[in-house]
Amino acid sequence: MALISLALRSNLWFLILTDASILVVVSFTLVYNWAYFMVEPSYGGSNGCSP
């Protein structure tokens, strides 16, 4: 019984950490894209490739 509960607990922590890392990556990507689109027009449209 203890082994089963330990396995479930470790699996739950693994899922929580995986979901948290995915959320961090997605939120960071969204914030980076938002900042890029907010800042980029100030450079003028000629050099759209440069960050």
N, C-alpha and C positions, 0 to 999 in steps of 0.2 A: 504493500500500500504506500509506503514511504517513497519507493522508487517511482511509482506512477505519479504521485503528486509532485515530486521533484522534477520529473520529465515535463509535466504539464506547466509547471511554474517557469522552467527554463525556456520552454517553447513560447510561452506567453511573453516573457521578457524579450525573446528574439523577435517576435512579431511587433512588439511595441517599439523596439529600437529600429527595426526596419521601416516601419511606418513613419517614425519620427525623422529618420534620415531622408526618406523620400519627401516628406513635407518640407524639410529644411532646404533641400535642393530645388524643389519647385518654387518655394517662396523666394529664394535667392534669385532664381532665374527670372521670375516675374518682376522683382524689384529692380534687377539689373536692366531688363528690357525697358521698364518704365523710365528709369533714370536716363537710359540711352536715348529714348525718343523725346524726353523732355529737354535734354542738353544738346542733342545733335543739330536741331535747326539753327542754333546760334552760330554754328560754324559756316552756315551757308550751304546751299544744296550741291556745290561743286564737288566737295570731297566727302561723299556719302559713305565711302568705304572705310575711312579712318574712324576710330572710336572717339 
